[in-house]
Amino acid sequence: MLEDKDFIKSCDVPGPTKEAIRAIIIYKSGVTSDDKVVDCGCGTGGITCEFSQRAREVIAIDTNPEAIEMTSKNLEKFGLKDNVTLINDNGANALKDIDDVDIAIVGGSGRELENILDIVHEKLNSKGRIIITAILVDTKVEAINKLKDLGYNPKIMEVNVSNGRVLDRGIMMISENPIAIITAKKR
């Protein structure tokens, strides 16, 4: 796993997704070296970088040109550009031109989550997997309901990682942002 401290960051671009969260996403995805992965809403590229080390092909999408630039810089820093395509567009537009997806990760949807999930559903191969990360309760509910409507049996896990800081009189645990990881497999 790449360490959080090693990523190039920007206050204008969210991310990277915390290392412990990336580890869970990698595990839950069941990614193999044969997989084609789409990272919709790539931010600074934390998830893109992790999957590029494990998958055959990764397509990273973000509407923010600064996010694409930041992801590109992080891929370059870690020497991971060979199997990654970067697309500066909204998820729904970009996904229309992508076929035969094994794993779709949706971390940013620009308020188009249902539309993106409709398109992802069409583009996933027969054993495809969807992973959605969500911090807003509304997004969690929307994702679960849409996946159920599409015939999936979604699972949801709420993750809250806390790191310790040693003080003179003890250890203080500092919580990082809680996030839900929603997973579903095509049936």
Summary of the structure (lengths in Angstrom):
residues: 187
radius of gyration: 16.2
end to end distance: 30.1
largest distance: 57.3
contacts: 620
relative contact order: 0.16
helix: 34%
strand: 32%
